[in-house]
Amino acid sequence: MIKLIDQMRQLIDPALANGCPCILATAAPDGEPDIGYKGSMMVFDDESLAYWERTKRQHLKNAVANPKVVVLFRDGKTKVAWRFHGTATVHESGPVWEQVMEKDPERKGAAVVIKVDKVTNMGGQVLQSR
């Protein structure tokens, strides 16, 4: 069962401001990987992360074509780290888009919600799974 804990929300939601933004890994349909920082990553609900995608470049293209993604969070100060393996869904409008964009003052781009299938530690040990 996936149940994102309060500590995850407390560390991930302000991660950019704390100097440790999440890293998103995606892959194109041909398997070409891509990785990059997502400073807007947040805990969306008990089993999902979300972020707003302003650039609409490779990560968005990959998430549409191949929605399997991994989000890495690591806080060097607290030594807390998780990997969230999940499936991304892109929202260009509608109530989910509105909910994710509430925290974006410019309200630009797409909302991406990642339904978490598995949470692992840095050593690959499964902490939670569906």
Number of C-alpha atoms within 10 A of each C-alpha: 10 16 14 19 11 11 9 15 17 12 21 24 20 16 21 16 11 12 12 18 23 24 17 20 19 24 21 18 14 9 10 9 13 13 15 14 15 19 21 22 26 24 21 19 13 14 18 20 24 25 23 25 21 14 11 11 9 16 23 21 16 23 22 16 13 18 21 21 21 22 23 20 23 20 17 10 9 8 7 14 16 20 24 24 20 21 18 25 16 21 18 14 12 9 10 16 20 16 13 23 21 10 13 14 7 9 15 13 17 21 26 24 25 26 22 26 17 18 24 17 17 14 9 10 10 13 13 16 14 10
